[in-house]
Amino acid sequence: MSDQHDPAPYDALLLLSFGGPEGPDDVVPFLENVTRGRGIPKERLKEVGQHYFLFGGVSPINGHNRALLDALRTDFTAAGLDLPVYWGNRNWAPYLTDTLREMVHDGRRHIAVLTTSAYASYSGCRQYRENLADALAALEAEGLPLPRVDKLRHYFNHPGFVEPVVEGVLASLADLDDTVRAGAHLAFTTHSIPDSAADSSGPAAGHGSGGAYVRQHLDTARTVADAVRDRTGTAHPWKLVYQSRSGAPHIPWLEPDICDHLEELHATGAPAAVMVPIGFVSDHMEVLYDLDTEATAKAAELGLPVRRSATVGADPRFAAAVRDLLLERAATERGTPTRRCALGTLGPSHDLCPIDCCPARTDHPAAAGADSPYA
């Protein structure tokens, strides 16, 4: 095997995701998993679960993960990369601990981990690392040999992530009427998080207003908007906006909300808008409900033509990007110089999360970082 296609020291890839219910009976137990330790009554969870019940109690995320697994395995095989790909979730089957146990029984000892979150934040990065630490602790208590787990770097600016987003925007613009297309605004959307969580996202040296979470999203949005301008000859106005807020109303969260932004666009005479969900790898429930249902209904109420562009999902270019990230990290682990792909202005992210990167809400160990209790 050529050095450029050598996955060593890794003997497996783990796709680590959030998970979601796959039927009406799963909804409340799934939400209990997500909110465990917060003391939320079951009746309140049933209210929250109405978004899922509108879609038959099925979240699309597990189906999209299965499609991504197929795309990764197809890409790896076509590239001559002999590496098994596993899948584990934080909050629903297949559960992370069960998958890691299976991997250990299969003899996997050095595992690369891809999370379905492209950006830095507590919930998008460190919490996954805490989940990995919890799973490793469970295996340790069972007397099993512990594998080493290395999380692949943030990929918000990798060409294999950005290019499908660009094409999704172009397709959405093309679907608008000729009379409104040129003046259409681009609304780049991502999950709102508390201001405090955003401000402390990323390495401590970069903490500040919005932290890495906002900076990374802004860089991706700007890169996509510039590519759209270069390919169409039109500079579409754009803004980073937020969606899917939850939590106590007195706690400040990132704003503006997408629906408020659509109202502002209409009030200022914008002829149309394209919603671009850059914060989501695939069509999560937040995309189906908050954008395709709620925001689209708001736009219809306003009389504002709107389109929602596609998420990256299982696009072959994204699968190839994952292979690139894996081989890049493998070469780094072997001490071999390697090219690190990144668009925009921020450059490639770190491989190893440093201490005080997206600090925990509580004192909780996290794997795959400089502060990991597992070597």
N, C-alpha and C positions, 0 to 999 in steps of 0.2 A: 504493500500500500504506500502510495506517495505520501510525503510528509504533509502535503496540503489537504489530504483527505483522511488523515489519521485522527480518530477520536480519542486516542489514549491521552490521559489515563482514564477516561470515562468508559464505563461498560454499560450505560443505559441513560436514557433521557426520561425525565418525569415531567409530564404536563400537569401543572398544579393550578386548579381553578376554584371558583367560588361554590359551584354546585347550585342546583335548583330542583324544585318539585317536579315530578313527572305524572302527577294525577291529583285530583281533588283531595284525596285522603292524605296526601303528602304535604299539603300547604302549611297547615298549622304546625306539625312536627318540624318541618323545615325552618319556619320562622322562629320556633323555640330554640333550634340550634343556633340560628343567627344572633338571637338576642339573649342567649344564656347568660345569667348573672346580672341582668338588668332589672329583674323583678316585674316584667311586663305581663299583665293579666292575659289569660287565654282569650277572653272576649275581645280585648283590644287587638290581639293578633289576628282574630277572625276578621276584624274590620280592615286591618292592613292587608290581609290576604285577598281582599276583593279584586285587586288588580290581577292577581293570578286566576281567580275564578272566572273573570271575564274571558280568559283564554283557555278554559277547560281545566284549570288547575295545573297547567303545564308551562314551565318556564322553557324558553327556547335554548337556554345556555348549554344543557347537556347534549342536545342534538348537535349544536354547533361544535362542541368539543369532540364529539365522535367524528364529525366531518373533518375537523382539524387533525385528529389522530390519523385518519386515512390519508390526508394530504401529506402529513409528515412522513408516514411510512412509505408512501409512493415516491416522494422526493428522495428520501434516503436510499431506497432501492435503486432508483434511476441514477443516482450519483455514486453508486458502489459503496455506500456507507452501511456497514453491517452493524447496526446498533438498535437494540430493542427500544420501543417507546411504550411507556406506561402512563396511566392517567389516575389521578387522585384529586378529591375535592375537600374543601374546608367544611362544608355544611351539609352535604348529602352524598349518597352513594354514587360512585365508589369513594369511600372515605380515605383520606390521606394515610392514616395509620394502617389500615388494612392493605393499601397498595404498597406501602414501604415494607410491611411484613412479607408480602408476596415477593417483592424484589429481593429481599434478603434470602428467602428460601430458594429463590432462583439463582443465588450466588452473586448478585450484584453488590459491589462494594464501593464503587466511586460513581456517584450519580450527579449528572447535570440536571438542573431544574429550570424549567420555563414556566413563569406565572403568566396568567392571562390578564396582566395589568402592565401597561407600557411605561408608566410614570412613577416618579418618586412620591411617596406619601406613607403615613403610618398604615392606613387600611390597604393601600395598594402594594406595599413592599414589606415593611417590618412585620405587620401582622401575619403575613404568610411565613416569614422566617420564624415567628413565634410558634406558629402551627407546626412547622418542621421540627422545632425543638421539642414540642410536646409529644409529637409522634416518636421521635428518637428516644425520649425518656420512657415512653410506654414500651418500646422494644427492649430497652435496657432492663426494665423491670421484669421482662419476660425471659431475660438471660440470653437474648439473641445478639449476635455480632452486629455492631453498629456500622452502617455504611457512612462514608463521607458524602455530604451533599453540598453542591456549589450552585448557587443561583446565578443564572445568566444575567448579563447587564440589562439595564433599561433600553428599550428598542424604539422609543417614540420617534427618533430621528433616523432610523435605519431606512435606506431606500426601499427595502422590501415591505416596510410598513407604510411609508409615505406615498409611494407610487400608486397603490390601489386606492388610497384616499383621493388623490388627485383625479384619477379616472372616474371615481364615483361622483365627484363634484362636476366634472365636465359632462357626464351623462345626465345629471340632474338639471344643469343649465340648458342642455339641449332639449330637455323635455318641457321647458317653459315656452310660453308663446313668444313669438318673435318680438312682439310689441313691448314686452317687459324684461326680456332676457338681459339686455345690455346693462340695465340699471339694477339688476338683482343684487341684493346684499348677501354676504356669506355669514351665517351665524354658526361659529364653531362651538360645539357644546361638549361639556364634560360634567361629571358628577360633582355637585357642590359638596364641600366639606367645611367643617368649622374653620373660621379664620385662624384660630390658634394652631390647628393641625397643618394648615397650609403654610403658615409663617415658620413652622419648625420642620418643614419637609426638606429632605436632602441633607448633605453634610453640614455640620455646625458652622463652618466658615462661611457658608452661603445663606444662613438663616436670615430672615428679614421679611419684609412685606410680601406675602404670597409664597415665599420660599421657592424651592425647586419645582414644586407642583405647578405653580402659575407660570414660572419662567419656561418650563419645558413645554407646556401647552401653548404658550404664546409663540415659542419658536417653531413648533410644528405648524400652527395656524399660519404664521407668516410664510413659512416655506411652501405650504400648499397654495396659499393665495398667490405667491409669486409665480409658482409653476403654472397656475391657471391663467394668470396674466400673460405669461410668455407664450402659452399655447393658443390663446384666444385673441390676444391683442387688446383685451379689455381689463382694466384694473378695477375689479369689483370691491366696493367697500366691505370691510369685514370687522368682526368683533368676537372676542372670546366671551361666551356666556355660560350659564350653569343650569343644571336641572336636578331633579330627584332629591331635593332637600328633605331631610327628616330631622327629628329631634326637637328639643324645647325651643319655642319661638324667641325667648329672650337671649339665646346664645347666637352671636353673629356668625353667619355662614357666608361663603363667597356668593357674590351677586354680580350682575343682574340675572334673574331667572329668565329662562327662554320665553315664557309667555309674556312677561313684562317687556322683554326686548321686542317681541313681535308687535306689541301695542305701541311701543315707541317708534318702530319703523313705520308703522301705518300712520301715526300722527305726524311724522315728518315727511310723508309723501313717498316713501320707498315703494317702487312698483311691484316688487316680489322679493322672496328670500329663499335661500337654500340652507337647510339645517344640516350641519356636517358634524356627526358624532365622533370626533377624534378621540374622545376619552374612553371609547369602548372598542374592544377588539372585535366583538361580534354583536348580534342583535339580542342583547340582554332584555329582560323584562322592562328595564328603565327606558330602553329605546322603543320597544313596542307600545308601551303605555304612555310614557311622558312625552315622547315625540310624535309617534304615529297616531296616537289617540288624542291626548290632551292638547298638545301644542298645535296639532293639525286642526282640531276643532276650534281652537282660539283663532287661528288664521282664517278659517272659513267664516267665523263670526265677524271678523274684521273686514272680510272681503279682500284679504291679502293673498295673492297666489303664492304657494309655498311648496317646496319639494324637500324630501329627506334623502340625502345621499347615502350610499351603501357603506357599511362597515367592512373592515378587511376580511374578517371571517376566515375561511379556509382557502383563500386565494393562493395559487401556486407560488406567487412571488413572496408571500409571507412565509410559506413553508420553507422556501429556499433561504429566506433571511434567518430563520431559526437554525437551519443547518450551518449557515455562515457564522452565527453567534456561537454555536457549539464548537465548531472547529477553531474559531478564533480563540475561545477560552482554553481549549485543549492545548493549542500551541503555546499560549501564555503559561499554562501550568508546566509544560515541558521546557520552558525557557527559550522557545523558538520565536524569533521576530515574526510579526504578522501584521497584515493590513487590517485596520479597524474602520469599517464603513460608518459614516455619519453625514447627514445633510444638515443644513441650517448653520447656526453660529455657535452652538454650545459644545460641539465635539462629542466623541463617544463617552458614555458614562463610565463610572468606576466598576471594576469587577467585584470588589469586596466592599460591602457597606461598612464605612468607618464607624467608630464609636460616636454616639450622639447624632447619628444619621436617622432622621425621622424618629425621635425618641419615643419610647413607650409611654402609655398613659399610666401604667403601673410597673413595678419592678418585675419584669418577666423575661426569662432568657430567650434568646433568639439564635437560631442556627444560621450558617452561611454568611457570617459577618465577622468583623474584627473582634467583636465582643462575644463570639460564640463559645459556649462551654464545650462544644464538640469540635475537636481538631479535624 
